[in-house]
Amino acid sequence: MPDVPHLRFPEFSGEWEEHTLSEYLEFKNGLNPDAKRIGSGLPFISVMDILSEGVINYDNIRGKVNATEKEIECFGVKDGDLLFQRSSETLEDVGRANVYMDNRTAIYGGFVIRGRKIGNYVPLFFKYLLATPLARKRTCRMGAGAQHFNIGQEGLSKISLYFPSIEEQRKIAEFLSLIDERIATQNKIIDKLQSLINGIAQNVARNNKPNIRLSECLECSSSTLQESDVCENGTYPVYGANGIVGYIDNYNTEKEAVYIIKDGSGVGTVSYVTGKCSATGTLNTLQAKEGYSLQYLYYMLKVFNFEPYKTGMAIPHIYFKDYGKAKIFCTSYTEQLKYVGLLSAIDNKLSAEQSILTDLSLQKQYLLRQMFI
């Protein structure tokens, strides 16, 4: 393996040095408090904080915990400490890492391993280094388990990676942080556009009296198609709960449809599709009856409250025979098209901004492959 990256700032030369994580970090498992102590007190770092996009700081930690002085001493985090995910349902996610960058004390939880800074490194560089393909490969290799994959202090200690000089670490971290800032800005743009679409739709729904049942303006059909029936290549896309899951050479939707998740964690989520395509059995297909705009109904369903119509404990379900009885506001067909014109224009802008976000994320992944060993 070469000891220099493929892409490098011109002012730097010389080989990167291979070191184990134990030369830079001292590892310790986190605090496991009882439920009564959670909810108030000091910020309490969990796996969700590790998986968030930016670095971890005192103000963006989601949870809180009441901790004793001794626990603060044992399980507190300091500026520059690394936090690792101990357990994951998939091997690909075990050992994911983030860095704490704040001078104020926070506590970390039992599903987290702290890497206390004992060596000389640039904390933000270390965060990026641990996200590189080589780092992820070597971390996953240390994971073990059946239903859940785990990594321990010993496994993390043995991982070896390549490090440049402090000056080069700092330059790489500063450069990649600019891309992260741009990604964060792009996410805010997307969030605002999504809020605008939902806000307009909610305004229409709340400020007008419901006047028609969903079953009077929509028809519902189901599919027996399973994900195992689809192929990686084919003529027409097949949609599942999380988007396109594959392709087949026939279709059951020809022009447009609203697909709605009928069971599972995303129950009630709707998507609007056009063109020839199909849906798996986890979705219902909704079509507009004559005199109604399907796209208008889609925007109304995006803000529709499905909670009263959910059944089942472990796996929630919704049935058209139940929520089809609910009323929504439906204006004249001409007015429906006016709303659609406005909302679809914002939706098109949203799609363009989401494409930019995808490009930025791909650019970052490329740099993580090229600027590190």
KOLROSE-288123 format. One record per residue (C-alpha): residue in three letters; residue number from 0; x negated, y negated, z. Coordinates in nm, 3 decimals, padded with zeros to 5 digits. Last residue first. Example, Ala and Ser with C-alpha at 12.3 -4.5 7.8 and 13.67 -1.06 7.14 Angstrom:
<node SER; 1; <-01.367; 00.106; 00.714>>
<node ALA; 0; <-01.230; 00.450; 00.780>>
//
This chain:
<node ILE; 372; <00.462; -00.649; 00.250>>
<node PHE; 371; <00.643; -00.980; 00.266>>
<node MET; 370; <00.705; -01.264; 00.021>>
<node GLN; 369; <00.843; -01.041; -00.257>>
<node ARG; 368; <01.111; -00.829; -00.088>>
<node LEU; 367; <01.234; -01.097; 00.152>>
<node LEU; 366; <01.223; -01.341; -00.141>>
<node TYR; 365; <01.452; -01.119; -00.347>>
<node GLN; 364; <01.693; -01.082; -00.055>>
<node LYS; 363; <01.706; -01.462; -00.020>>
<node GLN; 362; <01.780; -01.506; -00.389>>
<node LEU; 361; <02.052; -01.243; -00.371>>
<node SER; 360; <02.212; -01.431; -00.080>>
<node LEU; 359; <02.193; -01.759; -00.272>>
<node ASP; 358; <02.351; -01.598; -00.579>>
<node THR; 357; <02.634; -01.452; -00.370>>
<node LEU; 356; <02.695; -01.792; -00.209>>
<node ILE; 355; <02.711; -01.954; -00.554>>
<node SER; 354; <02.965; -01.693; -00.660>>
<node GLN; 353; <03.171; -01.772; -00.350>>
<node GLU; 352; <03.167; -02.140; -00.451>>
<node ALA; 351; <03.303; -02.053; -00.796>>
<node SER; 350; <03.572; -01.832; -00.645>>
<node LEU; 349; <03.677; -02.113; -00.409>>
<node LYS; 348; <03.704; -02.358; -00.698>>
<node ASN; 347; <03.929; -02.110; -00.875>>
<node ASP; 346; <04.136; -02.077; -00.556>>
<node ILE; 345; <04.167; -02.456; -00.535>>
<node ALA; 344; <04.305; -02.459; -00.889>>
<node SER; 343; <04.524; -02.160; -00.799>>
<node LEU; 342; <04.676; -02.358; -00.511>>
<node LEU; 341; <04.769; -02.662; -00.718>>
<node GLY; 340; <04.905; -02.480; -01.023>>
<node VAL; 339; <05.081; -02.225; -00.802>>
<node TYR; 338; <05.260; -02.503; -00.615>>
<node LYS; 337; <05.377; -02.648; -00.946>>
<node LEU; 336; <05.479; -02.302; -01.068>>
<node GLN; 335; <05.701; -02.254; -00.764>>
<node GLU; 334; <05.861; -02.592; -00.834>>
<node THR; 333; <05.968; -02.474; -01.180>>
<node TYR; 332; <06.093; -02.143; -01.041>>
<node SER; 331; <06.308; -02.325; -00.785>>
<node THR; 330; <06.202; -02.304; -00.420>>
<node CYS; 329; <06.144; -01.985; -00.222>>
<node PHE; 328; <06.118; -02.002; 00.155>>
<node ILE; 327; <06.069; -01.666; 00.322>>
<node LYS; 326; <06.313; -01.418; 00.475>>
<node ALA; 325; <06.235; -01.087; 00.637>>
<node LYS; 324; <06.421; -00.774; 00.526>>
<node GLY; 323; <06.126; -00.665; 00.308>>
<node TYR; 322; <05.923; -00.647; 00.629>>
<node ASP; 321; <06.099; -00.326; 00.730>>
<node LYS; 320; <06.172; -00.134; 00.406>>
<node PHE; 319; <05.834; -00.260; 00.284>>
<node TYR; 318; <05.664; -00.054; 00.552>>
<node ILE; 317; <05.373; -00.160; 00.771>>
<node HIS; 316; <05.132; 00.073; 00.947>>
<node PRO; 315; <04.896; 00.048; 01.246>>
<node ILE; 314; <04.651; 00.333; 01.315>>
<node ALA; 313; <04.601; 00.421; 01.683>>
<node MET; 312; <04.938; 00.285; 01.797>>
<node GLY; 311; <05.189; 00.300; 01.513>>
<node THR; 310; <05.423; 00.036; 01.374>>
<node LYS; 309; <05.361; -00.316; 01.244>>
<node TYR; 308; <05.666; -00.521; 01.144>>
<node PRO; 307; <05.656; -00.785; 01.419>>
<node GLU; 306; <05.286; -00.853; 01.340>>
<node PHE; 305; <05.332; -00.914; 00.966>>
<node ASN; 304; <05.331; -01.294; 00.996>>
<node PHE; 303; <05.331; -01.440; 00.643>>
<node VAL; 302; <05.047; -01.681; 00.562>>
<node LYS; 301; <04.896; -01.480; 00.276>>
<node LEU; 300; <05.246; -01.359; 00.189>>
<node MET; 299; <05.350; -01.712; 00.087>>
<node TYR; 298; <05.042; -01.741; -00.135>>
<node TYR; 297; <05.127; -01.408; -00.300>>
<node LEU; 296; <05.489; -01.516; -00.349>>
<node TYR; 295; <05.367; -01.814; -00.551>>
<node GLN; 294; <05.144; -01.582; -00.757>>
<node LEU; 293; <05.435; -01.349; -00.823>>
<node SER; 292; <05.644; -01.636; -00.959>>
<node TYR; 291; <06.013; -01.560; -00.927>>
<node GLY; 290; <06.297; -01.570; -01.178>>
<node GLU; 289; <06.287; -01.201; -01.265>>
<node LYS; 288; <06.156; -00.981; -00.984>>
<node ALA; 287; <05.798; -01.012; -00.873>>
<node GLN; 286; <05.579; -00.704; -00.836>>
<node LEU; 285; <05.423; -00.564; -00.517>>
<node THR; 284; <05.186; -00.266; -00.520>>
<node ASN; 283; <05.128; -00.087; -00.192>>
<node LEU; 282; <04.775; -00.005; -00.085>>
<node THR; 281; <04.615; 00.285; 00.107>>
<node GLY; 280; <04.717; 00.516; -00.177>>
<node THR; 279; <04.460; 00.372; -00.416>>
<node ALA; 278; <04.540; 00.093; -00.660>>
<node SER; 277; <04.515; 00.066; -01.038>>
<node CYS; 276; <04.400; -00.179; -01.306>>
<node LYS; 275; <04.494; -00.351; -01.632>>
<node GLY; 274; <04.476; -00.727; -01.596>>
<node THR; 273; <04.541; -00.955; -01.301>>
<node VAL; 272; <04.498; -00.914; -00.927>>
<node TYR; 271; <04.632; -01.100; -00.622>>
<node SER; 270; <04.520; -00.971; -00.283>>
<node VAL; 269; <04.712; -00.920; 00.040>>
<node THR; 268; <04.607; -00.823; 00.392>>
<node GLY; 267; <04.902; -00.680; 00.586>>
<node VAL; 266; <04.706; -00.394; 00.744>>
<node GLY; 265; <04.333; -00.467; 00.757>>
<node SER; 264; <04.263; -00.232; 01.049>>
<node GLY; 263; <04.453; 00.058; 00.899>>
<node ASP; 262; <04.777; 00.088; 00.705>>
<node LYS; 261; <04.978; -00.080; 00.428>>
<node ILE; 260; <04.708; -00.296; 00.270>>
<node ILE; 259; <04.889; -00.517; 00.017>>
<node TYR; 258; <04.817; -00.540; -00.355>>
<node VAL; 257; <04.990; -00.819; -00.542>>
<node ALA; 256; <05.018; -00.746; -00.910>>
<node GLU; 255; <04.949; -00.885; -01.255>>
<node LYS; 254; <04.943; -00.772; -01.617>>
<node GLU; 253; <04.923; -00.394; -01.668>>
<node THR; 252; <04.921; -00.221; -01.331>>
<node ASN; 251; <04.928; 00.160; -01.328>>
<node TYR; 250; <04.603; 00.222; -01.517>>
<node ASN; 249; <04.415; 00.486; -01.715>>
<node ASP; 248; <04.048; 00.569; -01.774>>
<node ILE; 247; <03.938; 00.549; -01.410>>
<node TYR; 246; <03.706; 00.318; -01.216>>
<node GLY; 245; <03.562; 00.274; -00.868>>
<node VAL; 244; <03.619; 00.127; -00.522>>
<node ILE; 243; <03.708; -00.231; -00.621>>
<node GLY; 242; <03.815; -00.433; -00.318>>
<node ASN; 241; <03.793; -00.344; 00.050>>
<node ALA; 240; <04.134; -00.180; 00.100>>
<node GLY; 239; <04.115; -00.005; -00.235>>
<node TYR; 238; <04.128; -00.127; -00.594>>
<node VAL; 237; <04.066; 00.084; -00.904>>
<node PRO; 236; <03.905; -00.081; -01.205>>
<node TYR; 235; <03.983; 00.024; -01.564>>
<node THR; 234; <03.757; 00.175; -01.830>>
<node GLY; 233; <03.534; 00.408; -01.634>>
<node ASN; 232; <03.208; 00.441; -01.450>>
<node GLU; 231; <03.153; 00.503; -01.079>>
<node CYS; 230; <03.443; 00.746; -01.085>>
<node VAL; 229; <03.781; 00.764; -00.910>>
<node ASP; 228; <03.979; 01.062; -00.778>>
<node SER; 227; <03.790; 01.081; -00.445>>
<node GLU; 226; <03.916; 00.730; -00.368>>
<node GLN; 225; <04.268; 00.871; -00.372>>
<node LEU; 224; <04.554; 00.793; -00.612>>
<node THR; 223; <04.898; 00.877; -00.476>>
<node SER; 222; <05.025; 00.524; -00.541>>
<node SER; 221; <05.305; 00.314; -00.397>>
<node SER; 220; <05.570; 00.080; -00.532>>
<node CYS; 219; <05.734; -00.237; -00.400>>
<node GLU; 218; <05.966; -00.478; -00.581>>
<node LEU; 217; <05.976; -00.844; -00.481>>
<node CYS; 216; <06.228; -01.130; -00.494>>
<node GLU; 215; <06.529; -00.983; -00.315>>
<node SER; 214; <06.318; -00.749; -00.099>>
<node LEU; 213; <06.132; -01.052; 00.038>>
<node ARG; 212; <06.460; -01.192; 00.167>>
<node ILE; 211; <06.558; -01.541; 00.055>>
<node ASN; 210; <06.625; -01.880; 00.214>>
<node PRO; 209; <06.360; -01.949; 00.477>>
<node LYS; 208; <06.405; -02.314; 00.586>>
<node ASN; 207; <06.128; -02.544; 00.467>>
<node ASN; 206; <05.858; -02.722; 00.664>>
<node ARG; 205; <05.695; -02.409; 00.801>>
<node ALA; 204; <05.649; -02.211; 00.477>>
<node VAL; 203; <05.539; -02.505; 00.261>>
<node ASN; 202; <05.298; -02.630; 00.528>>
<node GLN; 201; <05.167; -02.277; 00.576>>
<node ALA; 200; <05.086; -02.253; 00.204>>
<node ILE; 199; <04.908; -02.590; 00.209>>
<node GLY; 198; <04.711; -02.497; 00.520>>
<node ASN; 197; <04.622; -02.153; 00.386>>
<node ILE; 196; <04.473; -02.301; 00.070>>
<node LEU; 195; <04.295; -02.578; 00.263>>
<node SER; 194; <04.159; -02.334; 00.521>>
<node GLN; 193; <04.014; -02.119; 00.243>>
<node LEU; 192; <03.857; -02.427; 00.086>>
<node LYS; 191; <03.712; -02.535; 00.421>>
<node ASP; 190; <03.570; -02.188; 00.493>>
<node ILE; 189; <03.406; -02.175; 00.149>>
<node ILE; 188; <03.236; -02.512; 00.198>>
<node LYS; 187; <03.124; -02.404; 00.546>>
<node ASN; 186; <02.977; -02.082; 00.404>>
<node GLN; 185; <02.786; -02.287; 00.147>>
<node THR; 184; <02.638; -02.504; 00.422>>
<node ALA; 183; <02.523; -02.193; 00.609>>
<node ILE; 182; <02.370; -02.056; 00.288>>
<node ARG; 181; <02.185; -02.385; 00.234>>
<node GLU; 180; <02.056; -02.374; 00.592>>
<node ASP; 179; <01.945; -02.014; 00.538>>
<node ILE; 178; <01.760; -02.119; 00.222>>
<node LEU; 177; <01.582; -02.393; 00.418>>
<node SER; 176; <01.503; -02.138; 00.692>>
<node LEU; 175; <01.326; -01.929; 00.429>>
<node PHE; 174; <01.075; -02.208; 00.360>>
<node GLU; 173; <01.011; -02.294; 00.725>>
<node ALA; 172; <00.962; -01.926; 00.814>>
<node ILE; 171; <00.719; -01.870; 00.526>>
<node LYS; 170; <00.513; -02.176; 00.622>>
<node ARG; 169; <00.506; -02.080; 00.991>>
<node GLN; 168; <00.395; -01.725; 00.921>>
<node GLU; 167; <00.125; -01.861; 00.689>>
<node GLU; 166; <-00.013; -02.083; 00.965>>
<node ILE; 165; <00.012; -01.802; 01.222>>
<node SER; 164; <-00.199; -01.579; 00.997>>
<node PRO; 163; <-00.034; -01.291; 00.814>>
<node PHE; 162; <00.142; -00.989; 00.970>>
<node TYR; 161; <00.213; -00.641; 00.831>>
<node LEU; 160; <00.440; -00.396; 01.010>>
<node SER; 159; <00.408; -00.097; 01.244>>
<node ILE; 158; <00.700; 00.057; 01.432>>
<node LYS; 157; <00.578; 00.253; 01.735>>
<node SER; 156; <00.716; 00.018; 02.000>>
<node LEU; 155; <01.063; 00.027; 01.845>>
<node GLY; 154; <01.079; 00.404; 01.886>>
<node GLU; 153; <00.960; 00.389; 02.246>>
<node GLN; 152; <01.214; 00.122; 02.337>>
<node GLY; 151; <01.500; 00.324; 02.199>>
<node ILE; 150; <01.695; 00.360; 01.876>>
<node ASN; 149; <02.040; 00.506; 01.841>>
<node PHE; 148; <02.265; 00.639; 01.567>>
<node HIS; 147; <02.623; 00.723; 01.657>>
<node GLN; 146; <02.822; 01.027; 01.542>>
<node ALA; 145; <02.502; 01.236; 01.512>>
<node GLY; 144; <02.197; 01.066; 01.658>>
<node ALA; 143; <01.849; 00.934; 01.585>>
<node GLY; 142; <01.691; 00.612; 01.463>>
<node MET; 141; <01.312; 00.587; 01.429>>
<node ARG; 140; <01.324; 00.625; 01.050>>
<node CYS; 139; <01.582; 00.348; 01.045>>
<node THR; 138; <01.319; 00.110; 01.185>>
<node ARG; 137; <01.058; 00.209; 00.926>>
<node LYS; 136; <01.300; 00.157; 00.638>>
<node ARG; 135; <01.436; -00.168; 00.783>>
<node ALA; 134; <01.085; -00.306; 00.827>>
<node LEU; 133; <00.983; -00.206; 00.474>>
<node PRO; 132; <01.299; -00.356; 00.321>>
<node THR; 131; <01.255; -00.688; 00.506>>
<node ALA; 130; <01.494; -00.788; 00.788>>
<node LEU; 129; <01.235; -00.746; 01.067>>
<node LEU; 128; <01.001; -00.987; 00.886>>
<node TYR; 127; <01.273; -01.253; 00.871>>
<node LYS; 126; <01.324; -01.245; 01.248>>
<node PHE; 125; <00.947; -01.236; 01.306>>
<node PHE; 124; <00.903; -01.548; 01.092>>
<node LEU; 123; <01.157; -01.727; 01.312>>
<node PRO; 122; <00.962; -01.636; 01.625>>
<node VAL; 121; <00.619; -01.751; 01.497>>
<node TYR; 120; <00.374; -01.510; 01.656>>
<node ASN; 119; <00.118; -01.481; 01.935>>
<node GLY; 118; <00.174; -01.177; 02.154>>
<node ILE; 117; <00.369; -01.110; 02.475>>
<node LYS; 116; <00.719; -01.215; 02.361>>
<node ARG; 115; <00.982; -01.005; 02.534>>
<node GLY; 114; <01.156; -00.768; 02.291>>
<node ARG; 113; <01.501; -00.723; 02.440>>
<node ILE; 112; <01.705; -00.412; 02.364>>
<node VAL; 111; <02.081; -00.458; 02.323>>
<node PHE; 110; <02.375; -00.225; 02.383>>
<node GLY; 109; <02.340; -00.297; 02.756>>
<node GLY; 108; <02.387; -00.670; 02.730>>
<node TYR; 107; <02.158; -00.975; 02.715>>
<node ILE; 106; <02.158; -01.268; 02.956>>
<node ALA; 105; <02.098; -01.638; 02.873>>
<node THR; 104; <01.851; -01.892; 03.010>>
<node ARG; 103; <01.802; -02.229; 02.841>>
<node ASN; 102; <01.485; -02.292; 02.638>>
<node ASP; 101; <01.647; -02.189; 02.310>>
<node MET; 100; <01.549; -01.981; 02.008>>
<node TYR; 99; <01.661; -01.622; 02.064>>
<node VAL; 98; <01.566; -01.404; 01.767>>
<node ASN; 97; <01.767; -01.147; 01.576>>
<node ALA; 96; <01.731; -00.777; 01.506>>
<node ARG; 95; <01.904; -00.480; 01.347>>
<node GLY; 94; <01.779; -00.163; 01.516>>
<node VAL; 93; <02.044; 00.068; 01.374>>
<node ASP; 92; <02.236; -00.080; 01.082>>
<node GLU; 91; <02.143; 00.161; 00.801>>
<node LEU; 90; <02.185; 00.462; 01.030>>
<node THR; 89; <02.558; 00.393; 01.052>>
<node GLU; 88; <02.781; 00.395; 01.361>>
<node SER; 87; <02.522; 00.182; 01.540>>
<node SER; 86; <02.330; 00.177; 01.867>>
<node ARG; 85; <02.042; -00.020; 02.016>>
<node GLN; 84; <02.078; -00.350; 01.826>>
<node PHE; 83; <01.757; -00.547; 01.883>>
<node LEU; 82; <01.692; -00.887; 02.044>>
<node LEU; 81; <01.362; -01.073; 01.991>>
<node ASP; 80; <01.233; -01.324; 02.249>>
<node GLY; 79; <01.102; -01.655; 02.113>>
<node ASP; 78; <01.263; -01.882; 02.375>>
<node LYS; 77; <01.344; -01.677; 02.682>>
<node VAL; 76; <01.599; -01.410; 02.759>>
<node GLY; 75; <01.723; -01.310; 03.102>>
<node PHE; 74; <01.773; -00.946; 03.198>>
<node CYS; 73; <01.534; -00.895; 03.489>>
<node GLU; 72; <01.514; -01.248; 03.635>>
<node ILE; 71; <01.880; -01.318; 03.562>>
<node GLU; 70; <01.966; -00.983; 03.718>>
<node LYS; 69; <01.775; -01.076; 04.035>>
<node GLU; 68; <01.950; -01.414; 04.053>>
<node THR; 67; <02.285; -01.239; 04.021>>
<node ALA; 66; <02.487; -01.240; 03.698>>
<node ASN; 65; <02.840; -01.350; 03.604>>
<node VAL; 64; <02.882; -01.281; 03.235>>
<node LYS; 63; <02.974; -01.476; 02.921>>
<node GLY; 62; <03.039; -01.380; 02.558>>
<node ARG; 61; <03.016; -01.546; 02.215>>
<node ILE; 60; <02.661; -01.687; 02.209>>
<node ASN; 59; <02.653; -01.998; 01.987>>
<node ASP; 58; <02.558; -02.255; 02.253>>
<node TYR; 57; <02.257; -02.085; 02.411>>
<node ASN; 56; <02.090; -02.002; 02.081>>
<node ILE; 55; <02.079; -01.699; 01.854>>
<node VAL; 54; <01.938; -01.747; 01.504>>
<node GLY; 53; <02.175; -01.772; 01.211>>
<node GLU; 52; <02.385; -01.515; 01.024>>
<node SER; 51; <02.542; -01.326; 01.315>>
<node LEU; 50; <02.445; -00.959; 01.359>>
<node ILE; 49; <02.252; -01.017; 01.682>>
<node ASP; 48; <02.541; -01.217; 01.826>>
<node MET; 47; <02.784; -00.935; 01.747>>
<node VAL; 46; <02.549; -00.688; 01.921>>
<node SER; 45; <02.597; -00.874; 02.248>>
<node ILE; 44; <02.428; -01.168; 02.422>>
<node PHE; 43; <02.596; -01.290; 02.742>>
<node PRO; 42; <02.604; -01.668; 02.797>>
<node LEU; 41; <02.602; -01.736; 03.173>>
<node GLY; 40; <02.915; -01.740; 03.387>>
<node SER; 39; <03.265; -01.644; 03.280>>
<node GLY; 38; <03.435; -01.368; 03.082>>
<node ILE; 37; <03.265; -01.052; 03.209>>
<node ARG; 36; <03.218; -00.987; 03.579>>
<node LYS; 35; <03.537; -00.786; 03.623>>
<node ALA; 34; <03.440; -00.553; 03.335>>
<node ASP; 33; <03.146; -00.402; 03.522>>
<node PRO; 32; <02.799; -00.515; 03.419>>
<node ASN; 31; <02.562; -00.314; 03.194>>
<node LEU; 30; <02.248; -00.529; 03.159>>
<node GLY; 29; <01.998; -00.478; 02.877>>
<node ASN; 28; <01.718; -00.238; 02.784>>
<node LYS; 27; <01.356; -00.357; 02.796>>
<node PHE; 26; <01.078; -00.388; 02.537>>
<node GLU; 25; <00.746; -00.573; 02.555>>
<node LEU; 24; <00.667; -00.741; 02.223>>
<node TYR; 23; <00.368; -00.847; 02.016>>
<node GLU; 22; <00.127; -00.553; 02.031>>
<node SER; 21; <00.422; -00.318; 02.093>>
<node LEU; 20; <00.556; -00.413; 01.749>>
<node THR; 19; <00.268; -00.222; 01.591>>
<node HIS; 18; <00.015; -00.413; 01.383>>
<node GLU; 17; <-00.095; -00.414; 01.019>>
<node GLU; 16; <-00.300; -00.713; 00.908>>
<node TRP; 15; <-00.229; -00.928; 00.604>>
<node GLU; 14; <-00.519; -00.963; 00.364>>
<node GLY; 13; <-00.689; -01.284; 00.261>>
<node SER; 12; <-00.556; -01.590; 00.084>>
<node PHE; 11; <-00.325; -01.881; 00.159>>
<node GLU; 10; <-00.311; -02.223; -00.010>>
<node PRO; 9; <-00.128; -02.081; -00.313>>
<node PHE; 8; <00.191; -01.983; -00.123>>
<node ARG; 7; <00.253; -01.614; -00.185>>
<node LEU; 6; <00.462; -01.376; -00.392>>
<node HIS; 5; <00.350; -01.016; -00.443>>
<node PRO; 4; <00.257; -00.973; -00.076>>
<node VAL; 3; <-00.099; -00.886; 00.039>>
<node ASP; 2; <-00.230; -00.568; 00.203>>
<node PRO; 1; <-00.142; -00.346; -00.091>>
<node MET; 0; <00.000; 00.000; 00.000>>
//
